[in-house]
Amino acid sequence: MNRKPTILITDAGHFEVSYIINPWMTPGAWSKDREGYHLRSLAASAALKSALEAAGADVLKIDGAAGLPDMVFPANAGIVLDRRAILARFRYPERQGEERVFLEAFNRLKTQGLLDVVEQFPDGVYQEGAGDCIWDAGRGHFWAGFGQRSVRESIPVIENFFAAPVVPLELISERFYHLDVCFLPLTGGEVVYYPPAFSEAAKDTIRAIVPADKLIEASDEDAAGFCVNAVNIGRNIVMATPPARLKAVLGERGYSVTAVDLTPFMMAGGGAYCMTLRLDRARELEAASSIAAARAAS
């Protein structure tokens, strides 16, 4: 029996761009039209929720918190696999207040029967959730970014917590500070990635693991438009409005792309993947779904 994916999002009512912790953040632009951008962010969040549901997901919304605008990006809250969740330790003080609020929210998810185990990374071991640790169902391992927000010392913690292999990838650009803004594994085995975000060693690792015919290089325009930061459900991909070239490339591979205008959230450095967290990832179920999707495309 097929189960619908369960995806967590955070209510956007408290979202704003009020500080700068990445090169994309534009509080000056936001302040020129606070009410307008607030209304646009609510509409964009609602549109994303609808697109995810149309793609086949059940969407669970939790409350945000005043003074914590980046809670709208729950991908950074933690890593989830096999009903086990390990929650983030944020590098920047502006986001560290999220840790307590997300811990309370995830403990409620545990009480509701959606999770079995909820823990946190050790103090001082910075790791920013699924934004820097992406499960590749078809290959049966995590890809983990380090070097910008997350530290390499977080990788053995992930391996031990999930008893799963982790492939480290060093990120070298402050513009692409999380793995999810420059790296997207797809259910058919393809990987969309933006090479300038990675060290030479990381690029060598990617190319050694992913066959050349499965690698899709994102352009500067794709990356700047947060189109690599996308949600893939089966053969459906939900992303910020893509350039025609990328949409065509993915279409040729058998994927249906749904575009959502996420401009307000891009002003804070996030896209569709940042705004979501998959709660139901299970390695056996995900592997079976990935194999089926790959066969359907062949």
N, C-alpha and C positions, 0 to 999 in steps of 0.2 A: 504494500500500500504506500503510495506517495504521500509524504507529509509536506505541508507548506513550510517554507522557510519562515523563521520568526526573526524579525528585525526590530531592534530597539532604536528609537529616535528620541530626541529631547525637545520639549516644547520651546518654541523660539521667542516666547514673550519677553524674555530678559536679554535677548541677543542685541548687541550693539558692537561697534568698533570703537573702543575707548582707550586703547593703549597699543604699543608697538612691540611685538616680540618676534615678528618675522618681516621680511621685506615687502610682503603683499599688503600689510595692514595700513589702512588709510583713515585714521580717526579724523583728520582735517576735512576730508571729503564727506565723511559721515555727518560731521557736526553741521555742515551747511544745509542739511535737509533731514534732520533726525526723524521727524514724523513720517516723511515720505519713505525713507529707507526702512523704518520700522514696519510700515504697512507692506512694503515690498517683501521684506523678509518673512512675514507671516504668510503671505501669498505663495512665496517660493517654497516654504516648508510644507504647506498644504499640497502644493503641486507635486513635490517629491514623494510625499506619502501616497498620493493617488497613483503615481507612476509605479511605485514599488508594489502596491496592491494589484495593479493591472498586470504586473510582471509575474504575479503568483505568490506574493509574500503576505503573511500576517504581520501587521505593523503595530508594535506596542510603544506607546508614548509615555514618557515620564516627565515630571516637572523639572524645569530649570531652577535657578536661584538668583536672586538679585545680587549684582556685583560679580557674578561669575558668567560673563557672556559667552565664553568659549565652551560651556557645558553643552552647547548646541552641537558639538563635535564629539559624540560619545565613542567614536572609533578609538579615541585616545584614552578612554576610561579603563580599558582592560583587554585581556585576551581570553577568548572562550573556546573551549573544545571539549567534547564529551562530557558536558554538563559541569565542567570545572572552569572557574574563572580566577584569574590572577590580575589584581588591579594595579593601576599605574602609580608611579612616583614621578611627578612632573618636575622638570628642570627649573622652569621659571616661577618665581613667587606669585606672579599674576594668576597662575593656574593651580597652584598648590592647594588652594581652598576647595577645589573640586574633589580632592581625594576623599574627604570626610563625607561629602554629600553623595558621591557615587558609591561609597562603601555602604551607606545606609540604604541607598536604592537597590544595590545588588543583594544585600541581605534580605530585603523585601522580596526580590525575585526568588531567592532561595526558599523563603517561607511559602511563596506561592507555588512551589514545586517545579520551577523552571530551571533551577540550578541545584547541584548537590554540594559543591564545595566553593567557598569564596575566601580567597586569601589576598594578601598584598605583597608586592615586591618589598624587600628589606629597605629600611631607611637608607637613603643615600645612593641606592642603586637606581639611577634614573632610567625609566623605561616607559614609553608613552603609548602603551596598549597596542591594539590591532593596527593602528596607524604605522607602527614600526615592526609589526610581526604578522605576516600574512600567511594563512594556511593555503597550501597548494594541494588540493584534494587528489588530483590525478597522480602526483608524485609522492604523496604521503609524507610531506615535510613542511616545516615553516621556512619562509624566507624572512630574515630579520635585519632591519636596518640599524646601523649604529654610526656614531661620529658627529651627529648634530644634536639631537635631543636625547636619544637613548645611548647608554654606554655599553661597550662590549661585554662588561662584566654581567650584564643582564642575561646574556645568552645561555650560560650554564644553568641559571635559575629557571629559564623557560624549559630547557631540555629535561631538567629534573622534575619540574612540576607536572609536565604533561607526558613524560616518558616518550618523547617524540624527537626525531632529529630536527636540527635547526641549521640552516645555511646562512652564515653571516654575510652581509653586504655593506661595505663602507660607503656612506654618503658624504660627498665632498662639497656640496653647494648649499649655502645658507638659504637659497631660494627654494630648494627642494629638501626640506629639513626632516620630513617623514618619508618613509618608504612608499606609503600609499599615494603620494602625489607624483610618483615617477615610475611606478611598477604595478602591473595589473595582470595576475594569472587568470586565464579564462578556462571555462569548463572543457573546452575542446583540446586543451593542452597548450594553446598559444600563450605567449607572454608579451604584453605591450609594455615597453619600457623606454625611458628617456636617457640615453647614454651619458650626456654631460653631467648628470646628477651623481654618477658613480666613479669610484676610483678605478684605476686600470685593473687592479686585482679583482675588484668586484665584477667588472665587465667580463674578465676572463672566466670567472666562476659561472656567471649567467650563461655564457656561450658554451661552456663545457657541459652544462646540465640540460639546456634547452636546445633542441635541434634547430639548425639555421632556418628551416622552413616553418618553424613555429614561432620565431622571433619577429615581432612587429615593432619597428622603431618609431617612436612618437616624434613628431616635429616640434620645433620651438613653439609654434602656434598651438599645437595640441596640448603641450605641457602648460603653457601660460594660460590656456583656457580651462585648466583643471579637468581635462577630458580623460586623462589617465586615472584620475581619482574617481572611479566609477564603480557601480554595483552590478555584478554579474549573477543572474539567476537563470540557470539553464542556458537557453540560447538567447536570453534577453539581457540587454545591457542598458542601465539607466545612468545617464551622465549629464553634466553641464553641456550646453549647446555646442556640438562638435563642428569643426570644419568639414566641408563636404568630402574632402579626400579621406579623412579618417573614417567617416561614416560609410563610405563606399568600400574601403578596405575591409572593415568588419562585416559589412553586408556580403562581400564575396566569400567570407569565411563561414557564412551561415548564421550570423548574429543579427538580431533585430535591435536597433538602437532607438531608445526613447530619450529625447532631449528635454531638459528642464532648465529654465532660466534661473540660475543660482547666483546671479550677480551680487546680491548683498553679502552672501557668505564668502564669495571669492574675494571680497574686499577685506576679509579677515584671514584669507589664506586657506580656504577649505572648499571642497566640492561634495559630490554625492556620497562618496565612500566615507569621508570624514564625518558626515552627518548621520551615519548609521553604524550599528554594531550587530552582527549576526550572532544570535544567542543559541541556535540549535545545531551548530556545527558538530558533527560526529564523524570520526574518521572513516568508519566502515560505510555509513550511509553516503557520505560525501564522495568517497571513492567510487561507489557503485553508480552514483548519479553522474560523476565525471566521465566514467567509462561509457555510459549510455549516451551522453552528449557527444563524445568523440566519435562513437560509431554512427550516430545520426548524421554527423557532418561528413562522413567518409563516403 
